[in-house]
Amino acid sequence: MPAAFGSPAIFLEFFGTNRGSRASYRVFQSFKTMKKISSLVLLTGILAIGIASPSFAADQKEVTITGQGQCAKCALHETDKCQNTIQTKENGKTVTYYLAQNKVSKDFHDNICEEPHKITATGKVTVEKGKKILTPTKIEMAK
């Protein structure tokens, strides 16, 4: 008999004919406890990520984008209503930034609705439904 078990009674509880004993019940209870603890740790991790994610989005830096400013309705025929866009080249591909409809964007729209111009806009970029949305804080004609 292994010395680790100490007495023959403990050895028989684990390996003897008494399989439905208190020892097997304790093992079963420890697995249930371990399952509860691991579920709690997993839930806590998911909540921590969920709470931290909006704070990452709020920490976005302002970017400055220079490109061809045009109307998404009149020039690009992509929307039902007039909306400012900036088309620029990134890594050899044309990327379209849709400008959010705020006061800065609406005040500047008359400059590019009828005719495209090269413009520079500063603001924060987000992605919604696969489109890059720039919320401008400043728009001006490029020099």
C-alpha positions in Angstrom: 0.0 0.0 0.0 1.4 3.5 -0.9 2.6 5.5 2.1 0.9 8.6 0.7 -2.5 7.4 1.8 -1.5 7.0 5.5 -4.1 4.5 6.7 -5.7 1.5 5.0 -9.2 3.1 5.5 -8.3 6.1 3.3 -6.8 3.8 0.7 -10.0 1.6 0.6 -12.2 4.7 0.4 -10.4 5.7 -2.9 -9.7 2.4 -4.5 -11.8 -0.2 -2.6 -15.2 -1.5 -3.2 -16.8 1.5 -1.6 -17.0 3.6 -4.8 -20.0 5.7 -3.6 -18.3 6.9 -0.5 -17.6 10.3 0.9 -14.3 10.6 -0.9 -15.8 10.3 -4.3 -18.5 12.8 -3.3 -15.8 15.3 -2.1 -14.0 14.9 -5.5 -17.3 15.5 -7.3 -18.0 18.6 -5.2 -14.5 20.0 -5.8 -15.1 19.7 -9.6 -18.4 21.6 -9.2 -16.6 24.3 -7.2 -13.8 24.5 -9.8 -16.4 24.8 -12.6 -18.1 27.7 -10.7 -14.9 29.5 -10.1 -13.7 29.2 -13.7 -17.0 30.5 -15.0 -16.9 33.4 -12.6 -13.3 34.3 -13.7 -14.4 34.0 -17.4 -17.4 36.3 -16.8 -15.3 38.8 -15.0 -12.8 38.9 -17.9 -15.6 39.5 -20.4 -17.1 42.3 -18.4 -13.7 43.9 -18.0 -13.1 43.9 -21.8 -16.7 45.2 -22.3 -16.1 48.1 -19.9 -12.7 48.9 -21.3 -13.6 48.9 -25.0 -15.6 52.2 -25.0 -12.7 53.9 -23.2 -10.4 52.8 -26.0 -12.7 54.4 -28.6 -12.9 57.6 -26.7 -9.1 57.9 -26.7 -8.9 58.3 -30.5 -6.5 61.0 -31.7 -7.5 63.6 -34.2 -6.2 63.0 -37.7 -5.8 65.3 -40.7 -6.8 64.0 -44.1 -6.1 65.7 -47.4 -7.8 64.6 -50.5 -10.5 65.3 -53.1 -13.6 66.7 -51.4 -16.8 65.9 -53.2 -20.5 65.3 -52.5 -21.5 61.7 -52.0 -24.9 62.4 -53.7 -24.0 64.7 -56.6 -20.5 63.6 -57.6 -20.2 60.0 -56.3 -23.9 59.0 -56.6 -23.7 56.9 -53.5 -26.2 58.4 -51.1 -29.8 59.8 -51.3 -28.9 63.1 -49.5 -25.9 65.4 -49.9 -23.0 64.5 -47.7 -19.3 65.6 -47.8 -16.7 63.0 -48.6 -12.9 63.0 -49.0 -11.3 60.6 -51.3 -7.6 60.0 -50.8 -5.0 57.4 -51.7 -3.8 55.0 -48.9 -1.3 52.2 -49.8 -2.2 52.6 -53.5 -5.9 52.3 -53.0 -8.6 55.0 -53.1 -10.2 55.4 -49.7 -13.4 57.4 -49.2 -14.0 59.1 -45.8 -17.6 60.2 -45.3 -17.9 63.3 -43.2 -20.3 63.2 -40.3 -23.2 65.6 -40.6 -22.2 68.2 -38.0 -22.2 72.0 -38.2 -18.6 72.2 -39.5 -19.5 69.8 -42.3 -22.8 71.4 -43.3 -21.3 74.9 -43.4 -18.6 73.7 -45.8 -20.8 71.7 -48.1 -21.5 74.4 -50.6 -17.8 74.6 -51.5 -17.7 71.0 -52.8 -21.3 70.1 -53.8 -21.2 71.3 -57.4 -17.5 70.8 -58.1 -14.8 68.7 -56.4 -11.9 70.5 -54.7 -8.8 69.4 -52.9 -9.5 69.9 -49.2 -8.0 69.2 -45.8 -10.1 68.1 -42.8 -9.2 67.4 -39.2 -11.2 65.2 -36.9 -11.7 61.8 -35.4 -12.2 58.7 -37.6 -14.6 55.8 -36.8 -15.8 52.9 -38.8 -19.5 52.2 -39.2 -20.9 49.4 -41.3 -17.5 49.2 -43.2 -17.4 52.9 -44.0 -14.8 55.3 -42.6 -16.6 58.2 -40.9 -14.7 61.4 -40.1 -16.2 63.7 -37.6 -14.6 67.0 -38.6 -13.6 69.8 -36.3 -12.0 71.8 -39.1 -12.3 71.8 -42.9 -10.5 74.1 -45.3 -9.4 74.3 -48.9 -6.0 72.7 -49.4 -3.2 74.9 -50.4 
